[in-house]
Amino acid sequence: MEEKLNLAQEWDKVFPQSDKVNHSKITFHNRYGVTLAADLYVPKNAEGKLPAIAMSGPYGAVKEQVSGLYAQTLAERGFITIAFDPSFTGESGGEPRSVSSPDINTEDFCAAVDYLSNRPDVDPERIGILGICGFGGFAVNAAAIDTRIKATVAVTMYDMTRVSAKGYFDANDNADARYEMKRQLNAQRTEDYRNGTYAHAGGNPETAPADAPQFLKDYVDFYKTKRGYHPRSLGSNEGFNTTAVLSLINMPILAYADEIRSAVLLVHGEKAHSRYFSEDVYKKLTGDNKELLIVPDAVHTDLYDHTDVIPFDKIESFYREYLK
């Protein structure tokens, strides 16, 4: 059922390897038949069935960057974890390459739960997920559909469908603006079909212009420097296909966030340009097992890899409370 993937065996992460966990590569498949590649982190000397967490993100990143750092750190704290590349990106399968889908990327999290639920060293009643940036939104969306997920953490979350359709801070939330965007994207579809290839949106620039918004400078500082550059990362290189945004415009996620009964923790930086995404989703969530944590002074990308800023103690205690 699974495609044979060519997985790198050397340690090629942007963070150092821990001597407190065992690391290996694994694959699993989603219900659309896409084979996903993941890094598995297991605490050394682990015994019995443990709680497990699946994680992915940021949008355009690979598991060798942020999600892997989170996965390794939480494995050091006693959880079995996997960090996976979403469908059509990184080492995961799926054609064409470099596309995203609100449906399939949500399904990727559910497929990770499929895999973890069938591991003999995982307690299937104690499975959580964690999404970063755009995959924070997809993680919350997965929690709304998958009742097996007992706890969800979304860090520095984007709602990719909202920002794609409406622009930042909903500045382009009008039918004329969306029509013009769709006109250009559909013209690109015609050209792509004619050329037999897909144009790419371009990713982040090599350097940010002096007058660029601060968040773009922060992205460049992560994706285009030694701090976070990875050759398989779309954010570090050519970006998603230009037309990949079409499905995001037309299929909003989080419509049923208010029906999530499992626990949800939203973590965002106080000074992040994207903070409003978490704040607005938090307003939709119901129940006494939902929480919004604002990290003082942090910008969006501080929660990518600044381990002195990322509230790992809080994240661990949240999972301990709800994966028991």
N, C-alpha and C positions, 0 to 999 in steps of 0.2 A: 504493500500500500504506500510505502514511503519512497520518495525519490532518493537516490544516492547522491549525497552532497559532498563536495570537496572541502573539508574543513581544515583550517590551519591548526597544526598541533603545537606550534611554538607559542610561548607566552607573548602576545602582541598587544597587550592592553596599554592604556595610557596611565595606569596606576600600578604600583608594585604588587607583586604576588605575596599573599599572606602565608605564613608557615603554620597558621592555626586551623586551616581548612584544607580539605582535599578537593581538587579541581579536576573536572573532566568535561569533554564535549559530548552533547547528546542531541538527538533529533526527535521531533514528534510531528504530528500532522494535524491540520485543522479539517473541518468538515467540508471544505471546498477542495480538498485534495492537495493543498500546498504543504510541503514539508518545511518545517521551521528548524533553524539551528539555534542552539542555546548553550550557554556555559552553566554547568551544574556545580554548585558549591555545597559541600557537606562538612559539618563540624568534625574535626578529628576526634576519634574515640566515641563517636555517636552510637547510642544504643537504643533499641526499641523503635517505635513509631513516633516520629517527630512532627511538629507543625511545619508547614512549608509555605513559601511565598514565591510567586512568579512576578517578574517585573520587566518593564521595557520603557524605552524613551531615552532622551527627548525625541521630538519629531525631527527626523532627518539624521538621528544619531545611530550608532551601532552598539552592540553589547560590550564592546571593548572600551567604551567610554563610560558614561554616567551610570547606566543601569548595572553594569558589572561591578562598579565600585560599591553601589548600594547592596548588591547581592552578596559580595564578599564580606562586607562589613556586618550584615545581618547574619550571615553564616557564622562569623566569629562569635556572635551573640547567641548561637544555639539553634538557629533555624536552618532547615534545608531550603536552599534557594536556587532559582534558575533565572538567568537574564537572557532574554531571547531577542533575536532580530525579527522585526515584523515581516510579514509576507512581502515579497518582491524587493527586499532590501538586504544589505549585508550579505551574510553567508546563507540566508534562508532562500528557499526556492520560490518559484512563481514567475510567470511571464505575462506581460512584459516587465522589464525591470523598472525600478524607480517610480512606482505608482503607489498611491495610498487609497484607502476606501474606509469610510466610517463603519460600514458593515463588517468587512473582512478584518480590519484592525481591531474592532471589538471582539470578533470571533477568535482572533489570535490569543487573547487572554483566556477565553473559555476553553480553547484547545490546550493551553498550558495547564489548566485545571484538570482536563481529561488525563493528561500525562501524569501529573502529580498524584491524582487520585488512584492511579494504578501502580504506583511504586510501593514495594513492600516495606520500605522504611518511612513512609509518610502516613500520618493519620488523616484519612480523607475527610474527616469532620473538622479538621483544623487547617484549612487552606485559605490563604489571603493573597491579595495581589497589590502591586505598587506600580503606579505609572508616573512618569516625569514629563513635564511640559505638555506637548500635545497628547502624549499617551496617558497623562493624568486624566484628561477628558474621556479618552476611550476606556480607561479603567473604571471610572465612575459609570460609564454607559454599560460596561460589562456587569457591574454590580447590580444594575437595574434589570438585567435579563437572566443572570445566573445565580440561582438560589444556593448553589454549593459554596459560593464565595462568602466567607464569614467575616472578613475584615478587609477594607480597602483603604490604602493611603494614596492620595494624589498630591504630588509635590510640584510647586511652581507651575500650576496647571494652566493649560490653554484649552479653550473650546475651539478646535480647529474649524468646525463647521460655522460657528458664529463669526470668527474673525475673517474667514474666507468670503463669506457672503456679505458681511457688513463693514469690514475694515476695522482697524483699531478704534476702540471706544465707540463703535457703531457709527463712525463718521460718514460712511457711505451707505447707510441703511435706507436706500430708496430704490424704487423699481428702475429708474433711468440709469443709475450707476451700475446696477446689476445687469441690466440689458446690455450696456456697452461692454462690460467685462465678458459676458457670455458670448457676445458677437465676436470679440477678439479670440476667445478660446476656441470657439467652433470654427473660425477661419483657420486657426492653427491645426485643428483636427484634419481639415481638408489638405493642408500642406503636408502634415505628417504622413497621411495615407499616400499622397503622391510621391513623397520621398522614400517611403518604406522605412522610416525611422522616426524616433520621437525627439523633438527638441526639448532641451532641459531648461529649467527656470533660472539656473545659474548659481544657486547656493549663495553663500556669503562672499563678499568681495575680499580680495587679498588684504586690502587695507580699507579702513572706513574713512570716508571723506570727513574733513574737519567739521562740517556742518551737519553731519549725520546724527540722528537721534542717539542718545546714550545707549539704549538697548542694542542697537546695531553694533556699536563699538564693543559692547560686552560680548556679543555673539562672535565677532571677529577675534577678540582676545581669547576666546575659548577654542573655537573650531579651527582657526587658521594658524595657531601657534603650537609650540611643543606642549603646552598645557593640555590641549585636548584634540589635536589633529589626529585623524586616522584615515588611512587610504580608502577604506570601504565606506566611510561616512558621507552621506549626501550633503550634510551641512558643512563638511570640510571641503567638498569638491563641487560637482556640477549641479547639485540640487535635484529635486524631484522633476519628473516630466512636467512640462508647462501645463499640459491639459489634465494633470492629476487632480487639480483643484475643482474640476467640474462636479465630481460626486460630492465633494464637501459643501459646495454651494447649495446643492439641491436636496440634501438629506441631513437635516439637523439632528444631532445627538442630544441626549439628556432630557428628552421630552418626558420621560417617566422617572426622572431622578427622585421625585417626591414619593415614589412607591418603594424605594430601597428600604428594606427592613434590617439589613445587616449594618454593621458599624462602618462609619466613614470618617477618616481624618484628612482634612485639607490643610496643607502646609504651604505658606507663601511668604515671600519677603516683603517687608514693610515698604521698601522703595522700588519694588518690581513694577515695571510698566504693565504687567499682566495680572496684577493683584485683583482687579475687578472680576476676572473670570471665577476665581475661587469664592470671592465674596457673594457673587450673584448665585452661584450654585448652592452655596451654604444656605441662602435664603429659601431655596426650594426644598432642601432636605428636611425630613420630619423625624421625630423620635428623639429620645434622650441619649442615643448612642452616636450622635454626629457632633463633630468638633472642627472648629477653624482655628488654626494656630498661625499667628503672624510673627515672623522672626524679625526682631528689631534691626533696622538699618540695612537689611539684606536686599540686594537686587536679584533679578531673575536668575542669572547664571551663578550667583554665589551658592545656590542650592544644587548646582551641578556637581561640584567637586571640592568645595571648601569644607573639609571635615570638621573644622573648628566652628563652623556656622550651622551646618546641617544638624538638626536636633535629633540625632540618633537615639539618645536616651528616651526621648518622648515617643519616637516611632516604635522602639522596642517595647516600651511599657504598654503602648496601645495594642500591639499584637499580642503581648502576654495576656492582656485582659480579655481579648475577644477570640483568641485562638486557644482556648483552654477546655 
